[in-house]
Structure formats: structure tokens, C-alpha cells
Amino acid sequence: MKDVRKAVFPLAGHGTRFLPMTKASPKEMLPLVDKPVVQYAVEEAVAAGINQIVMVTGRGKRAIEDHFDISYELEDVLRDKGKTALLEAVRRISFMAEVVYTRQKESLGLGHAVLCARNLVGEESFAVSLADEVIDGPEPALQQLLAVAREYDAPVIGIQEVPEEEVSHYGIIRGERVRDGLFLVESLVEKPRPEVAPSRWAVIGRYILTPDIFPILENQTPGVGGEIQLTDALVTLASRRPLYAVKIAGRRYDTGDKGGFLRATVRFGLKNPELGPSFRRFLREILDHPEEGTSG
């Protein structure tokens, strides 16, 4: 746990909640102000000290590979036009981390997507990051998990408390409280009904895992939806070794959901130093005068 270098990004989903937009464009490439959603998650991993990114992709995801690759033609254009700041921003994307790719050839669930990265991860502890979940916190979400993983020398999953009516959308933990915001996981339930949910602590898209998760996933019986569920494999892992769950500090936005994507756009638009002031005025204008035209 002292040297977690790799992060796995499962990116093979079809993005059906954003159709028809995602018919030909990966949902991970939807623009959140001036960067695609996936870049926020990669930057978070790099800020946490991770320098190798393993992207598990599928058909129709070529734009992701192109985004993190070098674009000599674009760089030449920017250089010729003297747009130095943009040139540096574009080049930074290509060199922020070592990015490698593998394919998930069938949509068999999150657990299967993680298993697809086995040969590239090897026998190391590693992170898993779901790019749909953009977390705006005081420190990188993965860094928060890594601190606990190193303290206890154990795998760790990220959690946040959700309203009772939303527990059926998440994996929910049952655990023993270690201290404020930290639990020793006893079990997990995938998308339980509110009346039978063991808690309101929901697993969100950040994990620090040990390589012994791979043989568990390899032999995992398909669960909800006939898919290999990472949640089910974590239940087995928790029965064999300590597994911790830590509350992630920060605002979380599910950008795979239209409402969550809009909220994230507003949040990051307001935080943008160039756009924020005028965007704030625009929002106030349409809130104060919703039936009137705006200045654009």
C-alpha cells in the first residue's frame, strides 16, 4: 500500500442515459466546462501520486485514446499562431501520466471490467476510479482513500451518505464504526430496497484494492442483472481480510446522469476564474427574471 502506482478506469459503458448524444461520442468525453469528464478523474489520480492509468474501453471509445495521445498537427497549428498557453495545456494532457488501454469485449459488469485489467495491473495494489463520478473536494478523493489504505495496510472503498430514498441506486455497506467517517466493512448489498438497507452509506466510484480481488472476480457468480458485480466480490474479500470504507470529503456529481451533469456544469462553471463572474451574473439574471430574455 505504500506505493500504489496504477489506477484502473472502467470506460466501456454505452452511456444510454445520454442518448442520442452518446450514439457516436463516448459519455466520458462530454465537456464539463473546458475539459472532458474523464480528464477530471485522471487529474485526480495523478494529484494523488498515481502515474499509470489503465483504461478499460470498448467499441466507440477511440476519442478517449485520441484525447490522451499527442496531436502533432494541432500542436503545430497552436505553435504557429503563438497560442502558447493553449499549446501547453494540450501537451500537458499527453504527458500527465502513462496511459495504457485494454478492451472489455462484452458488457459483463463493473467487476468484469476490473478483471479485464488484470494483466496490466499484475500483482500490485491498485486504485479503481469511475470517471462518471466527479468529486470536488478539499483534497483528491483517491488521496483520501490512500491515506487510510496506508494507515491500515488494507483495501479501502469510498463512501458517502445518501438520502434514504436513494439507497436503491447504490451498493450499501454494513460496517463497524472505527472512528468518525471510517468503517470496517462487514458486508455490502447491491441496490437494496430502503426498508432493508443496512445503512445509508453508499459506495461511490473510488476504490483502493489488492490483487487478491482478481481470483475472486474470476470465480464470481453473476449477480444483479446477470453481471459480475464488483460489490459481490468485495463481500468475499471482506470475509477474508479487513476491508475499510472511508467517507470521502467533497461534493460528488454523477455526470452519467443528466441532472448530475447539469449540476456539475454549473458548479465548475462558477469556479472557473475566467467564466465564473459573468456566468454568476447570468444565473442571477435568469433566476430573477425567468420569463424575460437575457443578454446571452
JOTA-V17522 format. One line per field, one symbol per residue. phi: phi as a letter, one per 20 degrees, with the letter a starting at -180 (. if undefined). psi: psi as a letter, one per 20 degrees, with the letter a starting at -180 (. if undefined). burial: I if it has 9 or more other C-alpha atoms within 8 Angstrom, else O. Layout:
# JOTA-V17522
phi: ???
psi: ???
burial: ???
This chain:
# JOTA-V17522
phi: .fceddcedfcefemffdfegefcdfffeffdmccfgffffffffffeneccdddedbfndgfffffeefdfffffffffemefffffffffffdfaedccbdefcedofgfffffegfeemecfbeccefgeeddcfbggfffffffgffdlbfcdecbecggfdffecededbefeagnccefeaccelffgfdffadeefdfcbdcdffffffffdffgdgmmdeefgfffffgfedbfcdccfeepedcefedgffffffffgffffffeeggfffffffffffcfeefden
psi: iimoiqppookjqilhijqihjhipphijppnejqqghhghghggghjjpjppopoaaqjjhhgghgjrpnggghgghghjkmgghghgghhghjhrpprqrpohqnjrgghgghhjghhgblqqrqppohhoppnrhqpghhgghggghgilqqqqpqqpqqhiihiirppqprppgaojpqophrqpolqqhijpiajopprlpqoqqiihghghhjppqcpjjrophgghhggghihqppqppppprpppniipgghgghhggghghiphghgghhgggghghhhmhirrri.
burial: IOOIIIIIIIIIOOIOOIOOOIOOIIIIIIOIOOOIIIOIIIIIIIIIOIIIIIIIIIOOIOIIOIIIOOOOOOIOOIIOOOIOOOIOOIIOIIOIIOIOOIIIOOOIIIIIIIIIIIOOIOOOIIIIIIIIIIIOIOOIIIIIIIOIIIOOOIIIIIIIOIOOOIIIOIIIIIIOIOOOOIIIIIIIIIIIOIOOIOOIIIIIIIIIIIIOIIOIIOOIOIIOOOIIIIIIIIIIIIOOOIIIIIIIOIOOIIIIIIOIIIIIIOOIIIOOOOIIIOIIOIOOIIOOOOOOOOOO
